[in-house]
């Protein structure tokens, strides 16, 4: 095996770890955004229900 091939093999686990880390961070970020969206949806639904119940 040449020196450059051995270097690529040494870098490969680091690259996989960095990809895993990026995906983990993106997953947490998406979870936070989903929670914020759910809170807004619940608030909007509460306002809608309150508005509809006051019209009767």
N, CA, C and O atoms as a GROMACS GRO file, in nm:
protein
  224
    1UNK      N    1   0.084  -0.117   0.000
    1UNK     CA    2   0.000   0.000   0.000
    1UNK      C    3   0.090   0.124   0.000
    1UNK      O    4   0.190   0.128   0.071
    2UNK      N    5   0.054   0.223  -0.078
    2UNK     CA    6   0.136   0.343  -0.084
    2UNK      C    7   0.105   0.434   0.035
    2UNK      O    8   0.008   0.411   0.108
    3UNK      N    9   0.186   0.535   0.055
    3UNK     CA   10   0.170   0.625   0.168
    3UNK      C   11   0.041   0.705   0.162
    3UNK      O   12  -0.021   0.731   0.266
    4UNK      N   13  -0.001   0.744   0.043
    4UNK     CA   14  -0.123   0.825   0.032
    4UNK      C   15  -0.247   0.741   0.061
    4UNK      O   16  -0.344   0.792   0.117
    5UNK      N   17  -0.245   0.614   0.024
    5UNK     CA   18  -0.359   0.527   0.053
    5UNK      C   19  -0.371   0.503   0.203
    5UNK      O   20  -0.482   0.497   0.257
    6UNK      N   21  -0.258   0.489   0.270
    6UNK     CA   22  -0.261   0.471   0.415
    6UNK      C   23  -0.310   0.597   0.483
    6UNK      O   24  -0.379   0.590   0.584
    7UNK      N   25  -0.276   0.712   0.427
    7UNK     CA   26  -0.324   0.839   0.482
    7UNK      C   27  -0.474   0.853   0.468
    7UNK      O   28  -0.542   0.901   0.559
    8UNK      N   29  -0.527   0.810   0.354
    8UNK     CA   30  -0.672   0.816   0.334
    8UNK      C   31  -0.744   0.723   0.431
    8UNK      O   32  -0.851   0.756   0.482
    9UNK      N   33  -0.686   0.606   0.455
    9UNK     CA   34  -0.748   0.514   0.548
    9UNK      C   35  -0.745   0.569   0.691
    9UNK      O   36  -0.834   0.540   0.770
   10UNK      N   37  -0.645   0.647   0.722
   10UNK     CA   38  -0.636   0.706   0.857
   10UNK      C   39  -0.737   0.819   0.873
   10UNK      O   40  -0.786   0.843   0.984
   11UNK      N   41  -0.768   0.889   0.765
   11UNK     CA   42  -0.862   1.001   0.771
   11UNK      C   43  -1.007   0.954   0.770
   11UNK      O   44  -1.094   1.023   0.821
   12UNK      N   45  -1.033   0.839   0.715
   12UNK     CA   46  -1.170   0.790   0.697
   12UNK      C   47  -1.251   0.786   0.828
   12UNK      O   48  -1.364   0.833   0.826
   13UNK      N   49  -1.202   0.732   0.939
   13UNK     CA   50  -1.283   0.733   1.062
   13UNK      C   51  -1.314   0.874   1.112
   13UNK      O   52  -1.422   0.898   1.166
   14UNK      N   53  -1.222   0.967   1.094
   14UNK     CA   54  -1.246   1.105   1.133
   14UNK      C   55  -1.356   1.166   1.048
   14UNK      O   56  -1.442   1.239   1.099
   15UNK      N   57  -1.355   1.138   0.920
   15UNK     CA   58  -1.457   1.189   0.831
   15UNK      C   59  -1.595   1.132   0.867
   15UNK      O   60  -1.693   1.206   0.868
   16UNK      N   61  -1.601   1.005   0.895
   16UNK     CA   62  -1.728   0.942   0.934
   16UNK      C   63  -1.778   1.003   1.065
   16UNK      O   64  -1.898   1.028   1.080
   17UNK      N   65  -1.688   1.026   1.159
   17UNK     CA   66  -1.727   1.086   1.287
   17UNK      C   67  -1.780   1.228   1.267
   17UNK      O   68  -1.879   1.265   1.330
   18UNK      N   69  -1.716   1.306   1.180
   18UNK     CA   70  -1.762   1.442   1.155
   18UNK      C   71  -1.900   1.443   1.089
   18UNK      O   72  -1.984   1.527   1.122
   19UNK      N   73  -1.923   1.351   0.996
   19UNK     CA   74  -2.054   1.341   0.932
   19UNK      C   75  -2.159   1.303   1.036
   19UNK      O   76  -2.269   1.358   1.037
   20UNK      N   77  -2.126   1.209   1.122
   20UNK     CA   78  -2.218   1.168   1.227
   20UNK      C   79  -2.249   1.286   1.320
   20UNK      O   80  -2.364   1.305   1.360
   21UNK      N   81  -2.148   1.363   1.355
   21UNK     CA   82  -2.166   1.478   1.444
   21UNK      C   83  -2.254   1.584   1.379
   21UNK      O   84  -2.341   1.641   1.445
   22UNK      N   85  -2.234   1.610   1.251
   22UNK     CA   86  -2.316   1.708   1.180
   22UNK      C   87  -2.461   1.662   1.175
   22UNK      O   88  -2.552   1.741   1.196
   23UNK      N   89  -2.483   1.535   1.146
   23UNK     CA   90  -2.620   1.483   1.142
   23UNK      C   91  -2.686   1.488   1.279
   23UNK      O   92  -2.806   1.515   1.289
   24UNK      N   93  -2.610   1.464   1.383
   24UNK     CA   94  -2.665   1.472   1.518
   24UNK      C   95  -2.706   1.615   1.552
   24UNK      O   96  -2.814   1.637   1.608
   25UNK      N   97  -2.623   1.711   1.518
   25UNK     CA   98  -2.655   1.852   1.544
   25UNK      C   99  -2.777   1.894   1.464
   25UNK      O  100  -2.865   1.963   1.515
   26UNK      N  101  -2.784   1.853   1.338
   26UNK     CA  102  -2.901   1.886   1.256
   26UNK      C  103  -3.029   1.823   1.311
   26UNK      O  104  -3.136   1.883   1.305
   27UNK      N  105  -3.018   1.702   1.364
   27UNK     CA  106  -3.133   1.636   1.423
   27UNK      C  107  -3.183   1.710   1.546
   27UNK      O  108  -3.304   1.726   1.563
   28UNK      N  109  -3.093   1.756   1.630
   28UNK     CA  110  -3.133   1.832   1.749
   28UNK      C  111  -3.195   1.965   1.708
   28UNK      O  112  -3.294   2.007   1.766
   29UNK      N  113  -3.137   2.030   1.608
   29UNK     CA  114  -3.190   2.157   1.560
   29UNK      C  115  -3.331   2.138   1.504
   29UNK      O  116  -3.420   2.219   1.532
   30UNK      N  117  -3.352   2.033   1.425
   30UNK     CA  118  -3.486   2.005   1.372
   30UNK      C  119  -3.586   1.974   1.483
   30UNK      O  120  -3.702   2.013   1.475
   31UNK      N  121  -3.541   1.905   1.586
   31UNK     CA  122  -3.628   1.876   1.700
   31UNK      C  123  -3.670   2.005   1.770
   31UNK      O  124  -3.787   2.021   1.806
   32UNK      N  125  -3.577   2.097   1.789
   32UNK     CA  126  -3.609   2.226   1.852
   32UNK      C  127  -3.708   2.304   1.766
   32UNK      O  128  -3.804   2.361   1.819
   33UNK      N  129  -3.686   2.306   1.635
   33UNK     CA  130  -3.780   2.376   1.546
   33UNK      C  131  -3.918   2.313   1.550
   33UNK      O  132  -4.018   2.384   1.547
   34UNK      N  133  -3.924   2.181   1.555
   34UNK     CA  134  -4.054   2.112   1.561
   34UNK      C  135  -4.127   2.144   1.690
   34UNK      O  136  -4.249   2.163   1.690
   35UNK      N  137  -4.054   2.150   1.801
   35UNK     CA  138  -4.117   2.183   1.929
   35UNK      C  139  -4.172   2.324   1.926
   35UNK      O  140  -4.282   2.349   1.976
   36UNK      N  141  -4.097   2.418   1.870
   36UNK     CA  142  -4.146   2.556   1.859
   36UNK      C  143  -4.270   2.562   1.770
   36UNK      O  144  -4.365   2.634   1.802
   37UNK      N  145  -4.271   2.488   1.660
   37UNK     CA  146  -4.387   2.484   1.572
   37UNK      C  147  -4.508   2.425   1.644
   37UNK      O  148  -4.619   2.475   1.628
   38UNK      N  149  -4.487   2.321   1.721
   38UNK     CA  150  -4.598   2.259   1.793
   38UNK      C  151  -4.655   2.354   1.898
   38UNK      O  152  -4.776   2.359   1.917
   39UNK      N  153  -4.568   2.430   1.966
   39UNK     CA  154  -4.617   2.527   2.064
   39UNK      C  155  -4.703   2.634   1.998
   39UNK      O  156  -4.808   2.673   2.050
   40UNK      N  157  -4.657   2.683   1.882
   40UNK     CA  158  -4.735   2.784   1.810
   40UNK      C  159  -4.868   2.727   1.762
   40UNK      O  160  -4.970   2.796   1.766
   41UNK      N  161  -4.867   2.603   1.716
   41UNK     CA  162  -4.990   2.541   1.668
   41UNK      C  163  -5.090   2.523   1.781
   41UNK      O  164  -5.210   2.543   1.762
   42UNK      N  165  -5.042   2.484   1.898
   42UNK     CA  166  -5.130   2.468   2.013
   42UNK      C  167  -5.189   2.603   2.054
   42UNK      O  168  -5.307   2.612   2.086
   43UNK      N  169  -5.105   2.707   2.053
   43UNK     CA  170  -5.153   2.840   2.088
   43UNK      C  171  -5.258   2.888   1.988
   43UNK      O  172  -5.361   2.944   2.027
   44UNK      N  173  -5.233   2.865   1.858
   44UNK     CA  174  -5.329   2.905   1.755
   44UNK      C  175  -5.459   2.826   1.768
   44UNK      O  176  -5.567   2.881   1.749
   45UNK      N  177  -5.450   2.698   1.800
   45UNK     CA  178  -5.570   2.618   1.818
   45UNK      C  179  -5.650   2.664   1.939
   45UNK      O  180  -5.773   2.668   1.934
   46UNK      N  181  -5.581   2.698   2.047
   46UNK     CA  182  -5.650   2.751   2.165
   46UNK      C  183  -5.724   2.880   2.133
   46UNK      O  184  -5.838   2.899   2.176
   47UNK      N  185  -5.659   2.970   2.058
   47UNK     CA  186  -5.724   3.095   2.018
   47UNK      C  187  -5.844   3.068   1.928
   47UNK      O  188  -5.948   3.133   1.942
   48UNK      N  189  -5.831   2.974   1.837
   48UNK     CA  190  -5.941   2.940   1.748
   48UNK      C  191  -6.059   2.883   1.826
   48UNK      O  192  -6.174   2.922   1.802
   49UNK      N  193  -6.033   2.795   1.919
   49UNK     CA  194  -6.140   2.735   1.999
   49UNK      C  195  -6.208   2.842   2.084
   49UNK      O  196  -6.330   2.844   2.098
   50UNK      N  197  -6.126   2.931   2.143
   50UNK     CA  198  -6.182   3.038   2.226
   50UNK      C  199  -6.268   3.131   2.142
   50UNK      O  200  -6.375   3.173   2.186
   51UNK      N  201  -6.223   3.164   2.022
   51UNK     CA  202  -6.299   3.252   1.935
   51UNK      C  203  -6.431   3.188   1.892
   51UNK      O  204  -6.534   3.254   1.890
   52UNK      N  205  -6.428   3.060   1.859
   52UNK     CA  206  -6.549   2.991   1.816
   52UNK      C  207  -6.648   2.973   1.932
   52UNK      O  208  -6.769   2.977   1.911
   53UNK      N  209  -6.597   2.954   2.053
   53UNK     CA  210  -6.688   2.933   2.168
   53UNK      C  211  -6.750   3.066   2.211
   53UNK      O  212  -6.860   3.067   2.266
   54UNK      N  213  -6.682   3.178   2.187
   54UNK     CA  214  -6.739   3.308   2.223
   54UNK      C  215  -6.844   3.354   2.124
   54UNK      O  216  -6.926   3.438   2.160
   55UNK      N  217  -6.845   3.304   2.002
   55UNK     CA  218  -6.942   3.344   1.902
   55UNK      C  219  -7.080   3.284   1.929
   55UNK      O  220  -7.182   3.340   1.887
   56UNK      N  221  -7.084   3.173   1.998
   56UNK     CA  222  -7.213   3.105   2.022
   56UNK      C  223  -7.295   3.177   2.125
   56UNK      O  224  -7.406   3.134   2.157
   0.00000   0.00000   0.00000
